[in-house]
């Protein structure tokens, strides 16, 4: 059993220990795939394959240019893991956003080239009663910063502190983005889901129904 910390594994990898890097992949891969699926599901062609490609690229970047641990984290297994988790999720998030932007550009090109009757499909009606898909479609229409924090919060089940570490935004800014984003979703999705307003200035309630 490999009981080394993430910092020790990364140091071993830099010394040529391939097995140490495999242990890092095993330890973090599932969480990164969940994060990628939350951001890309229903939006990028390839589905599961697109998520796996993003995570594979994340680990490739880790192998090539790993982050440096701050001195305050060295020797503390929990702190080392927190630092590496934040770095991995930031890279995954950035790669997902790149993929989403690329997909949006591809769709625009297809729509511009396609006849009007071919563009207006019937998917909206088919998915009207599918809450999760409706939420995902509505999220796509939000500004990038609102969509990002809501996906991490609603589908990734990330805490405000974790979202702050991943996005680099202040916790207060995250709370504001979530509040504004939820209000936008409430307007569009009122017939499908119940959105509860924040009870205080702390973390607002998640969308209820069909998101688990």
C-alpha positions in Angstrom: 0.0 0.0 0.0 1.3 3.4 -1.0 0.8 5.8 1.9 2.9 8.6 0.6 1.4 12.1 0.5 0.7 13.9 -2.8 3.8 16.0 -2.3 5.9 12.9 -1.8 4.4 11.2 -4.8 4.9 14.2 -7.0 8.5 14.5 -5.9 9.1 10.8 -6.6 7.6 11.3 -10.1 10.0 14.1 -10.8 12.8 11.6 -9.9 11.5 9.1 -12.4 9.1 7.0 -10.3 6.3 6.3 -12.8 4.3 4.3 -10.2 4.1 7.4 -8.0 2.4 9.3 -10.8 0.0 6.4 -11.4 -1.0 6.7 -7.7 -1.7 10.4 -8.2 -3.9 9.7 -11.2 -5.8 7.0 -9.3 -6.3 9.3 -6.3 -7.7 12.3 -8.3 -9.1 11.0 -11.5 -12.7 10.2 -10.4 -13.2 13.7 -8.9 -11.8 15.4 -12.0 -14.1 13.3 -14.3 -17.1 14.3 -12.2 -16.1 18.0 -12.5 -15.6 17.7 -16.3 -18.9 15.9 -16.8 -20.7 18.6 -14.8 -19.3 21.3 -17.1 -19.5 19.4 -20.4 -22.5 17.1 -20.2 -24.8 17.8 -23.0 -22.7 20.7 -24.4 -19.6 19.2 -26.1 -19.7 16.5 -28.7 -18.2 13.2 -27.6 -19.8 13.0 -24.2 -17.8 10.7 -22.0 -14.9 10.8 -24.4 -14.7 14.6 -24.2 -14.5 14.5 -20.4 -11.9 11.8 -20.5 -9.8 13.8 -23.0 -9.9 16.9 -20.7 -8.8 14.9 -17.7 -6.1 13.2 -19.6 -4.8 16.6 -20.7 -4.9 17.8 -17.1 -2.7 14.9 -16.0 -0.4 15.5 -19.0 0.1 19.1 -17.8 0.7 17.8 -14.3 3.4 15.5 -15.6 5.0 18.2 -17.6 4.7 21.3 -15.4 3.6 20.3 -11.9 2.7 23.0 -9.4 5.1 24.1 -6.6 3.9 23.5 -3.1 4.1 26.5 -0.8 6.5 26.0 2.1 3.5 26.1 4.5 2.0 23.0 2.9 5.2 20.9 2.6 5.1 18.0 5.0 1.4 18.4 5.7 -0.4 15.6 3.8 -3.8 17.3 4.0 -2.4 20.7 2.9 -0.5 19.2 0.1 -3.6 17.4 -1.2 -5.6 20.6 -1.0 -3.0 22.5 -3.0 -2.9 19.8 -5.7 -6.6 19.4 -5.8 -7.1 23.1 -6.4 -4.5 23.1 -9.1 -5.9 20.1 -10.9 -9.5 21.4 -10.7 -8.4 24.8 -12.1 -6.7 23.2 -15.0 -9.7 20.9 -15.6 -12.0 23.9 -15.4 -10.0 25.9 -17.9 -9.8 23.1 -20.4 -13.5 22.6 -20.1 -14.2 26.2 -20.7 -11.9 26.1 -23.8 -13.8 23.1 -25.1 -17.2 24.9 -24.5 -16.0 28.0 -26.3 -14.7 25.8 -29.2 -18.0 23.9 -29.4 -20.0 27.2 -29.4 -17.9 28.5 -32.3 -18.5 25.2 -34.2 -22.2 25.4 -33.6 -22.4 29.0 -34.8 -20.5 28.1 -38.0 -23.0 25.2 -38.6 -26.0 27.4 -38.0 -24.7 30.1 -40.3 -24.1 27.5 -43.0 -27.4 25.6 -42.5 -30.8 26.5 -43.9 -33.2 28.2 -41.4 -35.5 25.2 -41.3 -32.7 22.8 -40.4 -31.6 25.0 -37.5 -34.9 25.0 -35.7 -35.0 21.5 -34.4 -37.6 20.0 -32.0 -35.3 19.2 -29.1 -36.7 22.0 -26.9 -40.1 20.3 -26.8 -38.6 16.9 -26.2 -36.6 18.0 -23.3 -39.2 20.4 -21.8 -40.1 18.0 -19.0 -36.6 16.8 -18.3 -35.5 19.1 -15.4 -31.8 18.3 -15.5 -31.5 18.9 -19.2 -33.6 22.1 -19.0 -31.3 23.4 -16.2 -28.2 22.6 -18.3 -29.6 24.4 -21.3 -30.5 27.4 -19.2 -27.0 27.4 -17.7 -25.5 27.5 -21.1 -27.2 30.9 -21.7 -25.8 32.5 -18.5 -22.6 34.5 -18.5 -19.5 32.4 -18.2 -18.7 33.4 -14.6 -22.2 32.7 -13.4 -22.4 29.4 -15.2 -19.1 28.3 -13.9 -19.8 28.8 -10.2 -23.4 27.4 -10.5 -22.2 24.2 -12.2 -19.5 23.7 -9.5 -22.1 24.4 -6.8 -25.2 22.5 -8.1 -23.6 19.6 -10.0 -20.2 19.4 -8.5 -21.5 19.9 -4.9 -18.5 22.1 -4.2 -18.4 24.4 -1.1 -17.8 28.1 -1.5 -14.3 27.7 -0.2 -13.5 25.0 -2.8 -15.1 27.1 -5.6 -12.9 30.0 -4.5 -9.8 27.9 -4.6 -10.7 26.5 -8.1 -11.8 29.8 -9.7 -9.6 32.3 -7.9 -12.6 34.4 -7.1 -13.4 35.8 -3.6 -16.1 34.0 -1.6 -18.2 37.1 -1.5 -18.1 37.3 -5.3 -19.0 33.7 -5.6 -22.0 34.2 -3.4 -23.2 37.2 -5.5 -22.7 35.2 -8.8 -24.7 32.3 -7.4 -27.5 34.5 -6.2 -27.8 36.4 -9.5 -27.5 33.1 -11.5 -30.2 31.5 -9.5 -32.5 34.4 -10.1 -31.9 34.1 -13.8 -32.6 30.4 -13.7 -35.7 30.9 -11.6 -37.2 33.2 -14.2 -36.7 30.7 -17.0 -37.3 27.5 -15.1 -40.1 28.5 -12.7 -42.5 25.9 -14.3 -40.1 23.1 -13.8 -38.1 23.6 -10.6 -38.5 25.5 -7.3 -35.7 27.9 -6.6 -35.3 29.1 -3.0 -33.8 32.5 -2.3 -30.9 32.6 0.1 -32.0 32.8 3.7 -29.0 35.0 4.6 -25.8 36.3 3.2 -24.2 32.9 3.6 -24.6 30.1 1.0 -27.9 30.2 -0.9 -30.0 27.1 -1.3 -29.5 24.9 -4.3 -32.1 24.3 -7.0 -34.5 21.6 -5.8 -35.6 18.6 -7.7 -33.9 16.4 -10.3 -30.3 17.6 -9.8 -29.0 14.8 -7.7 
